[in-house]
Amino acid sequence: MVESTGFEGLAINAWLIWILPFVGGVLIPAIAKKTNQRITNYSAVGFALVSAIFAASLLITIPSGAEIHNQVSWISALNIKAGILADPLSIIMCNIVGWISFLIIVYSVGYMHGDRDIIRYWFWMLFFIGSMQLIVLSDNLLMVFFGWEGVGLASYALIGFWYSDRKKDYVGREGHYVLGIPMWASPTHAGIKAFLMTRAGDVMMLSGMFLIFMHAGTFGFKELLEDQTWANNMMQHNLLVPAAVLLFGGAIGKSAQFPLNEWLLEAMTGPTSVSALIHAATMVKAGVFLVARIGPLFFALAVFNVEQFFEVVAWVGAITAFLLATQAIVNPEIKKVLAYSTGSQIGYMMMALGIAGISTHFVDGYTAGFFHLMSHAMFKASLFMAAGGIIHVVASRFMNDMGGLRKKMNKTFIFMTLSALSLAGAPLITSGFWSKDAIFAALLESNSSSGIALFWIAVIVAIMTAFYTFRMVGMVFFGKKSTHIQQIENEIKLPADSSGTASNDPNNEYKSSENAEKTEKSSLTKEKEHVHEVSPVMWIPFATLAVATVIIGLAGFLFEDELHNIFGNYLETYFGIGLSDTGSSVVQNPHENNANTNEEMIGGINIMAVIASVTAFGIGSGLGIIFYITRTKDPEIISRFTFTRKIWQFLYDRWYLNALIYWGFVKIPLYTYNLIWKYFETYIAQGLNPAIQFTMSYLSKLVKFTQTGVTQTYLFAFVAGILVVLLLLFL
Amino acid sequence: MAAESSGILMAAIFIPLLLSPAAYFIAKRRGVKSATWFTFGVLLLSTILIIIPIFSLSSENQVYLESYKWSQFGNFGLKLDGFSSPFAITIYILCTVLVFFSRSYMTKKIAGQFDNLRPKNNLSKYLEDNNSIHNTNKHDDKDNKTFHEDDHAVGSQSGQKQISQYRYDLEPSPTQSINTQMGLFFALFLVFSMGMVGTVLATNLIEFYVFFELSLVPAFLLVALFGYQTRKKVSLMFFFWTHVGAVLLLLGLLAMGLFAGGFDFDTIKENSSKIPSDWMVLIVFAVVVGIAVKLGAFGLHMWIPGTYAESPTPISAMIAGPMSGIGVYALLRIWIDLLSVSYSDYSIYVNIWGVVTMIYGGAMALMQDDIKKLLAYSSISHMGYIIFGFGSSSMLGITGSTMMWVSHALGETILFMMAGVIIIKTGTRSMSNLGGIARKMPYTATIAMIGALTMIGVPPTLGFMSEWILFNGALQTGAENMDSFRVVLFSLAILTTILTASYLLWMFKKVFLGPIFAEYKNLTDINKYIIISISFVAAISLLIGVYPDPLINPVIGYTESIFSDSPEIVSLPIPHQNTEIISDTQNTKVSINNES
């Protein structure tokens, strides 16, 4: 074990990984002032690249399983140190973050070309990356929280990036009300929503941190592990599980898990590159990473019963996975489909991390969750970037306005389909298949009561995932060209009242409300010449990731095995969770006697899991192909039956969750405040103060009455006063 | 802690007072620009003087004291210690920073009053460039003539020669009037600043009260003379409310002094246990309620929205930022420090009051359309945070609250300056008339965002540092004593941070984001003096937010020294290294105290 104590060796690289993007962000405005646009762009890309290279330089420590832990003094009065902790977990994570962010930054050069606020964009993107790397590399919870709020802030700024609130930057269909709550949002509104909802999670996380801090006196991960008397203390007060669950509350907020999932959809108002960054590399992955960070810590304390914590994690993940997958099926906006799918896939990761804690093989679930995080980061970044390209070209975010794009946008079609296959879990050739398979296997082998239930939820979600993925690909690339496309190609301005767009989606009823937007869109499309392929600076990044998913997919089993070994070693070395007795001071894993069964798992594939995932892919993709690619069946079929239409409406209305949240936390409180304002505050301020003034003036009149001007009276009063004082003094 | 006789603090306090008439005459004779630089120089000098003694402080010697023989009330002392130094330094720094902003704002504001009296083109000529005002004043004897000619020219052009000359005879020239008024403003400004710093440095109850009132009088005059439409009503209300609070406080202070046998802080601290418990209730009540008026705690906050909204904006910033510190400091020093024996008995009530104030202020802030009123309510809400922390009965809570005041002062000053900039530039402070001006005023928007983040408590601003320490302390009390009521209070309080975030982000959205109004097409950002002033405040917030040691160490050290042997007060979390000897907790605690 290499332990670095000073600023030496690789430690400085680890510090620079997160410091550099911040420095870059601060320098960008200065660079932009002195030089031209091109150099500014290059320097932004440069900062991201150098940070990623530093991340890569840490990879050499992986085979040895070493960790780099480096601290400097920070808040001396409370004995809190700032430090970085680069162990295998954070090294792998910071490479994922660094390289995917780098590709997204490259893509942004093309995507954001010509935007007048490009400097602000670069600042916040680099700030975002820096904050995420800070979360990944910090060695204590307080610094993690710095990064945590940093990503929250950056997401607020980037979701509301186009703050002029032009109609084309809105998300959701205008005119769609649920329970009287509008379901469309402007960028600035969406930014505030994201900030406040994640803040609700952050508040929980802070509370959890406080509970741990007051018992342990430290925030450091290493320190918490070294001496576990704090856990003893907390357990005696029944605070350990609440503290863990509160910490997980932060992850719920950031990773958009149920019940704080609703901000993620409105977050689509940002530039698509931002969505890619939020969904693939930063922000939502922060929550998963946090669970991966603290999960083993709490598991290592397993002499105290912390299973409830992992149960909560797994079930929250399962609920979210199901909830969001159902909504993805019916959504007409390409970015929102992807957003729902992100929430749903993060749910998978949470399930895997949760099941790790309640199963006998911690490392299986742990590896599966993290593997899925990796593959999801790659294919989702790729999908978002491709979607951004399409939106860029088509100038609409609605899939009904696309269709038949496969010939014109050949490269986008190929690479997006590859990534989409990975999302759907196409067997054997995609990384998504292997990671999902690993989760299934972990769920099946968990030997816990909830394992089977979770497994079936996972399978159902997998079917839905495959279906909505193919629906998306089908609607965008296959079928007839939509009127919108034809109109762009013919460069004919659409009259404002023509609403008869060709559509295979059952949402036709909302079309008419779109007229206003249509006009704006058409005026916008006048600038575009025709539907065309995106520029290389845009397609190369997502092509790279798409190819990478396939490469990992082809080597999938070996890859997973390798990851399994790395994490197995990691967990065993540092947490004493593992296959053999390490003899370390760490509390031994009580499930250790079952550990031998792990060996069997590594050697072979879990047949049941493979069958399940292949079947799920088969069913889901089959339905998707029938309805949206070959189009042998018309999806309108569901509008024929009341029951299916109701379900469709229910899903389209987001299970009423968004509306309920708005009623509960926005409308009703505001109404109450307004009542207080009207009938209490104003009443008192305008009623009491004049009353006091009146009293005062009345009193002054009384006093005035005594001012007679007659000397005798004054003398009398004076003498009387002296007498009173004398009496007081001598009595 | 031997008394020093260098007189540095004495000079830091009395230089502004003695030189305040000079500010008036300089403005009158040499123009506003000279007076601005003069005021700035005086305050800068005082700030530096007050910072110098800080470097002589160390972990062994935590107090810098200057003491002079005074009257039968005791000694006249000036003391910098863990509690007073953050307040004194913050107050002086913010006052210094506000000088340039005052100049830009007040010259426009005062000239605005002429708006009704004089033809607009005439006026705007003087406003174009403040230098012209200065230039014309360079030659005193020529002054009248220049203006006469000026008036003459304009008047004849518009065929209003007669009228303009008539007006000239009746009133002083606009420049002359602006100069005089600005002189008065800066003179009062200096006295105001000095009174506040005097309050936090005092070592004697009577001295404390004298400074306390001394800061109130110039504040009242500033509001009454330079405020907006309803300034007379509002200034009286301000004076009345704070005065009633002060009198209540005075009664408490007198009772304390009489029972303890002296008015010096040291005497009272030694003898505070001599106060009979029946009287203690009354004294604590008088002190806390008297101060709560100053803080604007729930129920006693009625004077705040009006005063903050109708004062000239630099004075709003002064009252909301630095001046709120007097109340916070008074609560800290007189209740928590001097009456520490009674502290834990009454802390829970203060705790509840704090939570109510937090929520109420935040909720009312959401209902506002006037930016300054919104900020006023946000100030009330933030005072709630501080009161909540002071009632937390834990060392971290008290430390966090003290830090919270510093971040509040920084944040509130930034935001009020932002409001002032918007008023100067757009002439409105109603949020519904604003929107999308971030594009036109990028610097103001950026710095306002930092101010808002400081108030919300987002890292890396100071707001977060103070917030987590404060809330950690509050939860600690609840969790360690298994006091579910306190845990509920904590939950309500920490959820209020979401409310804080919502009204500030909402304000930011309404003012700076969204579609822009056509009338703001030609809007430009404010001049660089103001930008630099506000950025300076923002930079302090960011720097201390990342590296809080200079602020946190003295405060936490002093808090520990007060409560080192009172078991009711929840101590700091035990640092990890010492947990091996878990049975030896008492020893560990002592060793920490010695270190700091």
Interface residues (C-beta under 8 A of the other chain):
Chain A: W74 I75 S76 A77 L78 N79 L142 F145 F146 E149 G150 G152 L153 Y156 G160 Y163 S164 D165 R166 S186 T188 H189 G191 I192 F195 L196 R199 A200 V203 L206 S207 M209 F210 L211 F213 M214 H215 A216 G217 T218 G220 E223 E226 D227 T229 W230 H237 L239 P669 L670 T672 Y673 N674 I676 W677 E681 I684 A685 L688 N689 I692 Q693 M696
Chain B: K233 L236 M237 F240 M302 W303 P305 G306 Y360 A363 M364 L366 M367 G436 A438 R439 L453 V458 P459 P460 F464 W468 I469 F471 N472 L475 Q476 A479 E480 M482 F490 S491 I494 L495 T497 I498 A501 S502 L505 W506 K509 F512 L513 G514 P515 I516 Y547 P548 D549 I552 N553 I556 G557 L572 P573 I574 P575 H576 Q577 N578 T579 E580 I582 S596
